[in-house]
Amino acid sequence: MYNVREITDDLYWVGANDHRLALFENIFPIPDGVSYNSYLLLDKQTVLFDTVDWSACRQLLQNIEHVLNGRSLDYLVINHMEPDHGASIEEVLLRYPKAKIITTEKAVMLMHQFGFQVDGRTEEVKEGDTRCFGKHTVAFVAAPMVHWPEAMVTFDTTNGALFSADAFGSFRALDGKMFNDEVNFDRDWIDEARRYFTNIVGKYGPFVQALLKKAGTIDIKIICPLHGPVWRSNLGYFLDKYDKWSRYEPEEQGVMIVYSSMYGNTESAVGALATKIVEKGMPNVVMYDVSKTDVSYLISEAFRLSHIVLASVTYNLGIYPPMKNFLMDMKALNVQKRTVALVENGSWACKSGTLMREFLESEMKDMEVLDDQLTINSSMNENNFEDLDALAEGIVQSIKPSL
């Protein structure tokens, strides 16, 4: 059974939604599913832009057959060769033996690495090349490391559609709602869009900035990403988010408290800290247990908020392992330009605060670590209240100049 949507004149969505997959890339939870977007252009020549994950191949083929309505497929443009978009290439070619692949040299190399039989079926393009398919002329724009080295985007100069590969994508299945103006994006989608960007593309901020500069030179009317809704209105909203995220600037002034607590004492302390921060005039405070929260959500929140509190027990004379893992992920995904406050706990040889400070100052970029620090010996007592208040005051005072 086919399931398609018209995007604009001559252009159709022929992708698929996946609610069965639990972990995207076998690592990121997707409780609301994900879409694999593929687009089919009907012109003098027919053009398919990207394919879908192998698990959704049958749906793709049914959709293509319906939209083509007896016509042959002439071209397959591959903007990104990652298997959630390129896995169905051979199946498409088997059914449409006259179709040619248009893609980059590196993408052809990856096709061979994946074992695809594409010899004699590819036409390589590079930055600035164009193709005319009838009424529609497209230009190819290199987008290396957004987020694979072979990636490109394709711009239809006729209708203003940008086929943006993994840029401007989001977790969540579409469930019939194809366009950004058919959903409440700021309420229902922005967190999943941020989590997608920060964990998939976030490491490559400078490359995203380079792509945004190129995008600023063309008249984009529609953004057709490989995941998530198609943008046909209010493009500036999402472009602004991508600009902030790729410059590692926080979206909001606020405090994210990430804590590790073995027996509840550290959790109790940071709960009191959160109360103090709110009492002092900063209500935008969120708390996460590092042992129970998937790190992809923590990374997303680290990109969203300006201030981070790291509260760790000392474990085997080191940082509590889940907290250490979070620090490593922040480094790997290039989190920077944040103000960090530290809370440490230990029943003896309390070392976690010192070790977290050393990591932040020596291993990460442009992280300001506040001098005030809260040290707890096993559990909070009256002697800690002054330090807790000073830490809350220091956090709020470091935010106020930005408000």
WODA-V653944 format. One record per residue. N is the residue number from 0. RES is the residue in one letter. PSI is psi in whole degrees, 0 to 359 (NA if undefined). NEAR is the number of other ideal C-beta (glycine too) atoms within 8 Angstrom. Layout:
n->N res->RES psi->PSI near->NEAR
n->N res->RES psi->PSI near->NEAR
//
This chain:
n->0 res->M psi->127 near->3
n->1 res->Y psi->157 near->8
n->2 res->N psi->100 near->6
n->3 res->V psi->163 near->10
n->4 res->R psi->141 near->6
n->5 res->E psi->129 near->7
n->6 res->I psi->310 near->13
n->7 res->T psi->182 near->9
n->8 res->D psi->127 near->4
n->9 res->D psi->356 near->9
n->10 res->L psi->132 near->13
n->11 res->Y psi->143 near->13
n->12 res->W psi->128 near->12
n->13 res->V psi->25 near->12
n->14 res->G psi->208 near->14
n->15 res->A psi->159 near->13
n->16 res->N psi->146 near->12
n->17 res->D psi->112 near->13
n->18 res->H psi->356 near->6
n->19 res->R psi->329 near->5
n->20 res->L psi->127 near->10
n->21 res->A psi->324 near->5
n->22 res->L psi->117 near->9
n->23 res->F psi->132 near->10
n->24 res->E psi->22 near->7
n->25 res->N psi->28 near->4
n->26 res->I psi->326 near->6
n->27 res->F psi->122 near->12
n->28 res->P psi->136 near->8
n->29 res->I psi->75 near->12
n->30 res->P psi->337 near->4
n->31 res->D psi->15 near->7
n->32 res->G psi->194 near->13
n->33 res->V psi->153 near->12
n->34 res->S psi->149 near->13
n->35 res->Y psi->110 near->16
n->36 res->N psi->130 near->13
n->37 res->S psi->146 near->16
n->38 res->Y psi->141 near->15
n->39 res->L psi->123 near->15
n->40 res->L psi->127 near->14
n->41 res->L psi->107 near->10
n->42 res->D psi->197 near->11
n->43 res->K psi->321 near->5
n->44 res->Q psi->150 near->8
n->45 res->T psi->142 near->14
n->46 res->V psi->127 near->13
n->47 res->L psi->127 near->17
n->48 res->F psi->104 near->12
n->49 res->D psi->162 near->16
n->50 res->T psi->209 near->15
n->51 res->V psi->176 near->15
n->52 res->D psi->152 near->13
n->53 res->W psi->324 near->7
n->54 res->S psi->339 near->7
n->55 res->A psi->13 near->14
n->56 res->C psi->317 near->13
n->57 res->R psi->316 near->6
n->58 res->Q psi->317 near->11
n->59 res->L psi->311 near->17
n->60 res->L psi->320 near->12
n->61 res->Q psi->320 near->10
n->62 res->N psi->316 near->17
n->63 res->I psi->313 near->14
n->64 res->E psi->319 near->8
n->65 res->H psi->313 near->9
n->66 res->V psi->320 near->12
n->67 res->L psi->326 near->12
n->68 res->N psi->48 near->5
n->69 res->G psi->346 near->3
n->70 res->R psi->161 near->7
n->71 res->S psi->164 near->8
n->72 res->L psi->128 near->14
n->73 res->D psi->319 near->10
n->74 res->Y psi->149 near->14
n->75 res->L psi->111 near->14
n->76 res->V psi->122 near->14
n->77 res->I psi->108 near->14
n->78 res->N psi->332 near->16
n->79 res->H psi->130 near->15
n->80 res->M psi->4 near->13
n->81 res->E psi->141 near->8
n->82 res->P psi->336 near->9
n->83 res->D psi->353 near->10
n->84 res->H psi->335 near->17
n->85 res->G psi->356 near->16
n->86 res->A psi->335 near->11
n->87 res->S psi->11 near->14
n->88 res->I psi->309 near->14
n->89 res->E psi->322 near->9
n->90 res->E psi->321 near->10
n->91 res->V psi->315 near->16
n->92 res->L psi->325 near->13
n->93 res->L psi->321 near->7
n->94 res->R psi->338 near->9
n->95 res->Y psi->79 near->9
n->96 res->P psi->347 near->6
n->97 res->K psi->353 near->7
n->98 res->A psi->143 near->14
n->99 res->K psi->147 near->10
n->100 res->I psi->131 near->16
n->101 res->I psi->122 near->12
n->102 res->T psi->186 near->16
n->103 res->T psi->164 near->12
n->104 res->E psi->317 near->8
n->105 res->K psi->326 near->8
n->106 res->A psi->321 near->14
n->107 res->V psi->319 near->13
n->108 res->M psi->316 near->9
n->109 res->L psi->324 near->12
n->110 res->M psi->317 near->15
n->111 res->H psi->322 near->9
n->112 res->Q psi->325 near->6
n->113 res->F psi->358 near->9
n->114 res->G psi->17 near->5
n->115 res->F psi->140 near->8
n->116 res->Q psi->93 near->5
n->117 res->V psi->6 near->13
n->118 res->D psi->133 near->5
n->119 res->G psi->359 near->4
n->120 res->R psi->2 near->8
n->121 res->T psi->147 near->12
n->122 res->E psi->117 near->7
n->123 res->E psi->139 near->8
n->124 res->V psi->163 near->10
n->125 res->K psi->176 near->9
n->126 res->E psi->127 near->7
n->127 res->G psi->347 near->6
n->128 res->D psi->153 near->8
n->129 res->T psi->159 near->9
n->130 res->R psi->139 near->10
n->131 res->C psi->128 near->6
n->132 res->F psi->9 near->15
n->133 res->G psi->250 near->7
n->134 res->K psi->333 near->7
n->135 res->H psi->129 near->14
n->136 res->T psi->131 near->10
n->137 res->V psi->150 near->12
n->138 res->A psi->144 near->11
n->139 res->F psi->133 near->16
n->140 res->V psi->124 near->11
n->141 res->A psi->138 near->8
n->142 res->A psi->56 near->13
n->143 res->P psi->140 near->8
n->144 res->M psi->25 near->9
n->145 res->V psi->66 near->13
n->146 res->H psi->10 near->10
n->147 res->W psi->159 near->10
n->148 res->P psi->341 near->6
n->149 res->E psi->355 near->14
n->150 res->A psi->144 near->15
n->151 res->M psi->169 near->16
n->152 res->V psi->156 near->14
n->153 res->T psi->131 near->13
n->154 res->F psi->123 near->13
n->155 res->D psi->107 near->14
n->156 res->T psi->347 near->10
n->157 res->T psi->312 near->7
n->158 res->N psi->359 near->11
n->159 res->G psi->17 near->10
n->160 res->A psi->129 near->13
n->161 res->L psi->116 near->14
n->162 res->F psi->100 near->14
n->163 res->S psi->11 near->13
n->164 res->A psi->226 near->15
n->165 res->D psi->355 near->15
n->166 res->A psi->145 near->13
n->167 res->F psi->28 near->9
n->168 res->G psi->178 near->13
n->169 res->S psi->150 near->11
n->170 res->F psi->168 near->14
n->171 res->R psi->138 near->13
n->172 res->A psi->154 near->10
n->173 res->L psi->323 near->10
n->174 res->D psi->46 near->6
n->175 res->G psi->339 near->4
n->176 res->K psi->96 near->8
n->177 res->M psi->327 near->10
n->178 res->F psi->154 near->11
n->179 res->N psi->329 near->12
n->180 res->D psi->5 near->7
n->181 res->E psi->0 near->7
n->182 res->V psi->163 near->10
n->183 res->N psi->87 near->6
n->184 res->F psi->318 near->11
n->185 res->D psi->335 near->5
n->186 res->R psi->315 near->6
n->187 res->D psi->342 near->7
n->188 res->W psi->334 near->14
n->189 res->I psi->323 near->10
n->190 res->D psi->321 near->7
n->191 res->E psi->329 near->12
n->192 res->A psi->318 near->15
n->193 res->R psi->316 near->14
n->194 res->R psi->323 near->14
n->195 res->Y psi->308 near->14
n->196 res->F psi->309 near->14
n->197 res->T psi->326 near->15
n->198 res->N psi->332 near->11
n->199 res->I psi->315 near->11
n->200 res->V psi->345 near->13
n->201 res->G psi->326 near->14
n->202 res->K psi->334 near->8
n->203 res->Y psi->41 near->10
n->204 res->G psi->313 near->12
n->205 res->P psi->327 near->7
n->206 res->F psi->325 near->12
n->207 res->V psi->320 near->14
n->208 res->Q psi->320 near->11
n->209 res->A psi->320 near->8
n->210 res->L psi->320 near->13
n->211 res->L psi->324 near->12
n->212 res->K psi->320 near->8
n->213 res->K psi->318 near->9
n->214 res->A psi->329 near->10
n->215 res->G psi->349 near->6
n->216 res->T psi->357 near->5
n->217 res->I psi->157 near->10
n->218 res->D psi->84 near->4
n->219 res->I psi->128 near->10
n->220 res->K psi->334 near->7
n->221 res->I psi->136 near->13
n->222 res->I psi->121 near->12
n->223 res->C psi->91 near->12
n->224 res->P psi->171 near->16
n->225 res->L psi->349 near->13
n->226 res->H psi->145 near->12
n->227 res->G psi->183 near->15
n->228 res->P psi->155 near->14
n->229 res->V psi->135 near->13
n->230 res->W psi->117 near->13
n->231 res->R psi->2 near->10
n->232 res->S psi->160 near->7
n->233 res->N psi->42 near->8
n->234 res->L psi->328 near->9
n->235 res->G psi->329 near->6
n->236 res->Y psi->309 near->8
n->237 res->F psi->324 near->13
n->238 res->L psi->322 near->10
n->239 res->D psi->319 near->8
n->240 res->K psi->314 near->13
n->241 res->Y psi->324 near->13
n->242 res->D psi->313 near->10
n->243 res->K psi->311 near->10
n->244 res->W psi->318 near->16
n->245 res->S psi->346 near->12
n->246 res->R psi->0 near->8
n->247 res->Y psi->29 near->11
n->248 res->E psi->137 near->7
n->249 res->P psi->145 near->12
n->250 res->E psi->322 near->10
n->251 res->E psi->151 near->8
n->252 res->Q psi->121 near->11
n->253 res->G psi->178 near->14
n->254 res->V psi->127 near->16
n->255 res->M psi->120 near->14
n->256 res->I psi->117 near->14
n->257 res->V psi->123 near->14
n->258 res->Y psi->152 near->16
n->259 res->S psi->132 near->13
n->260 res->S psi->118 near->13
n->261 res->M psi->321 near->7
n->262 res->Y psi->11 near->4
n->263 res->G psi->351 near->6
n->264 res->N psi->318 near->12
n->265 res->T psi->322 near->16
n->266 res->E psi->318 near->10
n->267 res->S psi->320 near->11
n->268 res->A psi->315 near->17
n->269 res->V psi->336 near->14
n->270 res->G psi->318 near->9
n->271 res->A psi->323 near->10
n->272 res->L psi->316 near->16
n->273 res->A psi->317 near->12
n->274 res->T psi->315 near->8
n->275 res->K psi->318 near->11
n->276 res->I psi->318 near->13
n->277 res->V psi->317 near->10
n->278 res->E psi->329 near->7
n->279 res->K psi->7 near->9
n->280 res->G psi->8 near->7
n->281 res->M psi->91 near->13
n->282 res->P psi->347 near->5
n->283 res->N psi->78 near->9
n->284 res->V psi->133 near->12
n->285 res->V psi->149 near->10
n->286 res->M psi->140 near->10
n->287 res->Y psi->134 near->12
n->288 res->D psi->115 near->10
n->289 res->V psi->336 near->13
n->290 res->S psi->339 near->7
n->291 res->K psi->346 near->4
n->292 res->T psi->126 near->10
n->293 res->D psi->138 near->7
n->294 res->V psi->336 near->9
n->295 res->S psi->326 near->12
n->296 res->Y psi->323 near->10
n->297 res->L psi->317 near->14
n->298 res->I psi->317 near->16
n->299 res->S psi->316 near->13
n->300 res->E psi->327 near->11
n->301 res->A psi->327 near->13
n->302 res->F psi->328 near->14
n->303 res->R psi->317 near->11
n->304 res->L psi->155 near->15
n->305 res->S psi->333 near->11
n->306 res->H psi->141 near->15
n->307 res->I psi->131 near->13
n->308 res->V psi->125 near->16
n->309 res->L psi->117 near->14
n->310 res->A psi->114 near->17
n->311 res->S psi->138 near->16
n->312 res->V psi->160 near->12
n->313 res->T psi->131 near->14
n->314 res->Y psi->119 near->10
n->315 res->N psi->43 near->3
n->316 res->L psi->22 near->6
n->317 res->G psi->191 near->10
n->318 res->I psi->140 near->13
n->319 res->Y psi->129 near->14
n->320 res->P psi->313 near->7
n->321 res->P psi->327 near->9
n->322 res->M psi->320 near->15
n->323 res->K psi->320 near->10
n->324 res->N psi->321 near->9
n->325 res->F psi->317 near->13
n->326 res->L psi->317 near->14
n->327 res->M psi->321 near->8
n->328 res->D psi->321 near->11
n->329 res->M psi->318 near->11
n->330 res->K psi->313 near->11
n->331 res->A psi->326 near->7
n->332 res->L psi->13 near->11
n->333 res->N psi->25 near->10
n->334 res->V psi->133 near->12
n->335 res->Q psi->177 near->9
n->336 res->K psi->41 near->8
n->337 res->R psi->154 near->12
n->338 res->T psi->130 near->12
n->339 res->V psi->136 near->13
n->340 res->A psi->151 near->15
n->341 res->L psi->140 near->14
n->342 res->V psi->131 near->19
n->343 res->E psi->150 near->18
n->344 res->N psi->144 near->16
n->345 res->G psi->141 near->13
n->346 res->S psi->336 near->4
n->347 res->W psi->155 near->4
n->348 res->A psi->60 near->6
n->349 res->C psi->107 near->12
n->350 res->K psi->347 near->11
n->351 res->S psi->322 near->17
n->352 res->G psi->313 near->13
n->353 res->T psi->317 near->8
n->354 res->L psi->322 near->10
n->355 res->M psi->319 near->15
n->356 res->R psi->315 near->11
n->357 res->E psi->318 near->8
n->358 res->F psi->313 near->12
n->359 res->L psi->321 near->12
n->360 res->E psi->333 near->9
n->361 res->S psi->334 near->6
n->362 res->E psi->343 near->7
n->363 res->M psi->164 near->12
n->364 res->K psi->134 near->6
n->365 res->D psi->47 near->7
n->366 res->M psi->122 near->12
n->367 res->E psi->119 near->8
n->368 res->V psi->121 near->10
n->369 res->L psi->146 near->13
n->370 res->D psi->321 near->5
n->371 res->D psi->134 near->10
n->372 res->Q psi->143 near->13
n->373 res->L psi->121 near->14
n->374 res->T psi->126 near->11
n->375 res->I psi->133 near->15
n->376 res->N psi->95 near->8
n->377 res->S psi->302 near->7
n->378 res->S psi->159 near->8
n->379 res->M psi->145 near->10
n->380 res->N psi->181 near->5
n->381 res->E psi->331 near->4
n->382 res->N psi->343 near->5
n->383 res->N psi->345 near->12
n->384 res->F psi->322 near->8
n->385 res->E psi->317 near->7
n->386 res->D psi->322 near->11
n->387 res->L psi->316 near->14
n->388 res->D psi->319 near->9
n->389 res->A psi->322 near->9
n->390 res->L psi->315 near->15
n->391 res->A psi->318 near->13
n->392 res->E psi->317 near->10
n->393 res->G psi->319 near->12
n->394 res->I psi->311 near->16
n->395 res->V psi->319 near->12
n->396 res->Q psi->327 near->7
n->397 res->S psi->341 near->11
n->398 res->I psi->321 near->15
n->399 res->K psi->320 near->8
n->400 res->P psi->338 near->5
n->401 res->S psi->347 near->6
n->402 res->L psi->NA near->5
//
